[in-house]
């Protein structure tokens, strides 16, 4: 059995309607058909997420983590079931769900400022004046400490800085849900740790809803309110959901020796190890 950690009250305010989750994945199946063959990637996935939660999704390669994120983003349509955001069905992409991929996807011919400003203009072109859009662009660059590089192009900045710009661009859209698909996965350890600190600070300050895919157990425990652990594919589903009983703000150096941190980390590792052992046993 996987150990479960009881949740504690959150320090940031939340606005929820009793009995109505902010975001709901309701008995979702996803299958792909190619050359007459059908592959079931996700089967009967159910998950309710409250406003302001930080959720990590973890599991072995091929378990459908990115597919689930793409379904929430509206980039892929469900085969059956439904995804509901504030009781409205998600069918297509929208500015209420911003995605930051492992590949930053910045336009190389635009400056850092213009990469963020483009998103601001698309979302707020009719709602904010030109000076307001400029101020909002600079505000979001400041959130990720990138105002000093606003005039540079992507080729002139590091990988970690590019990811910061991608995060700023997503935040500038004021999404209801921030989706991160291995956003920090390609970074070196020190840069990754620094960006984890920034993501925690942004989440604490804004109280936004964040869903992150990661393969890093320590990252998941450090950042999350809950960790969603996926079973192995094909036809993957949610195996366990672990609540993280760690007060915020969190300090990684103080956490590593705390019993609750160690217990949560061991619970995730146990789940992943047992699933991996099962794959080896049936292979």
C-alpha positions in Angstrom: 0.0 0.0 0.0 1.1 3.6 -0.7 1.4 5.8 2.3 -1.0 8.7 2.3 -0.3 12.1 3.8 -3.2 14.1 5.2 -3.6 17.6 3.8 -3.4 20.7 5.9 -5.1 24.1 5.4 -3.5 26.2 2.7 -2.0 29.5 3.5 -3.2 31.2 0.3 -6.9 32.1 -0.1 -9.1 30.0 -2.3 -12.5 30.7 -3.9 -14.5 27.5 -4.3 -18.1 26.6 -4.6 -19.1 23.7 -2.3 -19.6 20.5 -4.4 -18.3 22.1 -7.6 -14.6 21.6 -8.3 -12.8 24.4 -10.1 -11.4 22.0 -12.7 -12.8 18.5 -13.2 -11.6 15.6 -15.3 -14.7 13.4 -15.5 -14.2 9.8 -16.6 -12.0 10.7 -19.5 -10.8 8.2 -22.1 -8.4 9.0 -24.9 -7.6 6.7 -27.8 -5.7 7.4 -31.0 -6.4 5.5 -34.3 -3.6 5.2 -36.9 -3.6 3.0 -39.9 -6.7 1.2 -38.7 -5.2 0.3 -35.3 -6.6 1.9 -32.1 -4.4 2.6 -29.1 -6.0 3.5 -25.8 -3.7 5.9 -24.0 -5.9 7.0 -21.0 -8.9 5.1 -19.5 -11.4 6.4 -17.0 -9.3 9.2 -15.6 -11.1 11.2 -12.9 -9.6 14.1 -11.0 -11.0 17.2 -9.2 -8.8 20.3 -8.7 -9.5 23.3 -6.5 -8.7 26.8 -7.5 -5.2 27.7 -6.4 -3.9 24.2 -6.1 -0.5 23.2 -7.3 -0.8 19.7 -8.8 2.1 17.5 -10.1 1.5 14.6 -12.4 4.2 11.9 -12.3 4.6 8.4 -13.8 6.7 6.4 -16.1 7.2 7.3 -19.8 4.3 6.3 -21.9 1.7 6.7 -19.1 -0.2 9.5 -20.9 0.9 12.5 -18.7 1.4 14.8 -21.6 -1.8 13.5 -23.3 -3.7 14.4 -20.1 -2.2 17.9 -20.1 -3.0 18.4 -23.7 -6.6 17.4 -23.1 -6.9 20.0 -20.3 -5.3 22.6 -22.5 -7.8 21.8 -25.3 -5.1 20.9 -27.7 -6.5 17.4 -28.0 -10.2 16.3 -27.8 -11.3 13.6 -25.4 -12.6 10.3 -26.8 -15.2 10.0 -24.1 -15.9 11.7 -20.8 -15.5 15.5 -20.3 -13.1 18.1 -18.9 -14.9 21.0 -17.1 -13.4 24.3 -16.1 -15.7 26.3 -13.9 -18.6 24.0 -15.1 -17.8 24.8 -18.7 -16.7 22.0 -21.0 -13.2 22.3 -22.5 -13.2 21.5 -26.2 -10.6 23.9 -27.7 -7.5 25.9 -26.6 -8.1 29.2 -24.9 -6.3 31.9 -23.0 -7.8 30.7 -19.8 -5.4 27.7 -20.0 -1.7 28.7 -20.7 0.9 26.0 -21.5 4.6 26.2 -21.0 6.4 23.3 -22.7 9.9 21.9 -22.1 10.8 23.6 -25.4 10.3 27.3 -24.6 8.8 27.9 -28.1 9.9 31.5 -28.2 10.0 33.2 -31.6 13.7 33.7 -32.4 13.2 36.9 -34.4 11.4 38.7 -31.6 13.0 40.2 -28.5 12.2 38.9 -25.0 9.8 41.9 -24.6 8.1 41.3 -27.9 7.6 37.5 -27.2 5.6 38.4 -24.1 4.0 41.5 -25.6 2.6 39.4 -28.5 0.6 37.3 -26.0 -0.6 40.4 -24.2 -1.8 42.0 -27.4 -3.7 38.9 -28.4 -5.5 38.5 -25.1 -5.9 42.2 -24.1 -5.8 44.1 -27.4 -9.4 45.3 -26.9 -9.4 45.6 -23.1 -6.2 47.5 -22.3 -4.7 50.6 -23.9 -1.2 50.5 -25.5 0.5 52.0 -22.3 -1.4 49.5 -20.1 -0.3 46.6 -22.3 3.3 47.8 -22.1 3.1 48.1 -18.3 1.5 44.7 -18.1 4.3 43.2 -20.2 7.0 44.7 -18.1 5.2 43.6 -14.9 5.2 39.9 -16.0 8.9 40.1 -17.0 9.6 41.5 -13.6 7.8 38.5 -12.0 10.5 36.2 -13.5 13.3 38.7 -13.1 13.8 39.3 -16.8 13.4 43.0 -17.3 17.1 43.5 -17.7 17.0 41.3 -20.8 13.9 42.6 -22.4 15.7 43.9 -25.5 17.6 40.7 -26.2 16.6 37.9 -28.6 16.3 34.2 -27.5 19.7 33.3 -29.1 21.3 35.8 -26.7 20.1 34.3 -23.4 20.5 31.0 -21.6 18.1 28.1 -21.5 16.9 29.0 -18.0 16.3 32.6 -19.0 14.3 31.4 -22.1 12.1 29.3 -19.8 11.6 32.3 -17.5 10.4 34.2 -20.6 8.0 31.4 -21.5 6.6 31.5 -18.0 6.2 35.3 -18.1 4.4 34.9 -21.5 2.0 32.4 -20.0 1.4 34.5 -16.8 0.8 37.6 -19.0 -2.3 35.9 -20.4 -3.8 35.8 -16.9 -4.8 32.2 -17.3 -7.2 30.4 -14.9 -5.0 27.4 -15.2 -1.2 27.3 -15.8 0.0 24.0 -17.4 3.6 23.1 -17.4 4.9 20.1 -19.4 8.4 19.2 -18.1 9.1 23.0 -18.2 12.2 22.6 -16.1 13.3 19.2 -17.3 16.0 20.2 -19.7 17.8 22.6 -17.3 21.0 22.0 -15.3 20.5 21.2 -11.6 21.4 24.7 -10.3 19.3 26.6 -12.9 16.4 24.2 -12.2 16.6 24.7 -8.5 16.6 28.5 -9.0 13.5 28.3 -11.2 11.7 26.1 -8.8 12.2 28.8 -6.2 10.8 31.4 -8.6 7.8 29.2 -9.5 7.0 28.7 -5.8 7.2 32.5 -5.2 5.0 33.3 -8.1 2.4 30.6 -7.1 2.4 32.0 -3.5 2.0 35.6 -4.7 -0.7 35.0 -7.4 -2.5 32.0 -5.9 -3.0 30.6 -9.4 -3.9 27.1 -10.3 -0.9 25.2 -11.6 -0.6 21.7 -13.1 2.9 20.4 -13.8 4.2 17.2 -15.4 7.5 16.1 -14.0 9.8 13.0 -13.7 11.5 14.5 -10.7 10.2 13.2 -7.4 11.9 15.9 -5.3 10.6 18.6 -7.5 7.0 17.2 -7.2 7.2 17.0 -3.4 8.8 20.5 -3.1 6.3 22.3 -5.2 3.0 20.5 -5.0 -0.2 20.5 -2.9 -1.0 17.1 -4.4 0.9 14.6 -6.5 -1.1 12.6 -9.1 0.6 9.3 -9.8 -0.3 7.6 -13.1 -0.3 3.8 -13.7 1.7 2.5 -16.6 0.3 2.6 -20.2 -1.3 1.7 -22.4 -4.8 2.5 -21.0 -3.3 4.4 -18.1 -5.3 5.8 -15.3 -4.7 7.5 -11.9 -3.2 5.1 -9.5 -2.8 7.2 -6.4 -3.2 10.9 -5.3 -0.8 11.9 -2.6 -1.5 15.1 -0.5 1.7 16.9 0.6 1.5 18.0 4.3 4.2 20.7 4.1 3.6 24.3 5.2 4.3 27.2 2.8 6.6 28.9 2.1 8.9 26.0 1.7 12.7 25.9 2.0 14.3 23.0 0.3 17.3 22.9 2.7 15.0 22.8 5.7 12.7 20.2 4.1 15.2 17.5 3.3 15.4 16.3 6.9 11.7 16.7 7.8 9.9 13.4 8.4 6.8 14.5 6.3 9.0 15.4 3.4 10.9 12.1 3.6 7.6 10.1 4.0 6.1 11.8 0.9 9.2 11.2 -1.2 9.3 7.6 -0.2 5.6 7.1 -1.0 6.1 8.4 -4.5 9.2 6.3 -5.0 7.5 3.2 -3.7 4.6 3.7 -6.1 6.9 4.2 -9.1 9.1 1.3 -8.1 6.2 -1.0 -7.7 4.8 0.0 -11.1 8.2 -0.4 -12.7 8.6 -3.9 -11.2 5.2 -4.9 -12.6 6.3 -3.9 -16.1 9.4 -6.0 -15.8 7.5 -8.9 -14.4 5.1 -9.0 -17.4 7.6 -8.1 -20.1 
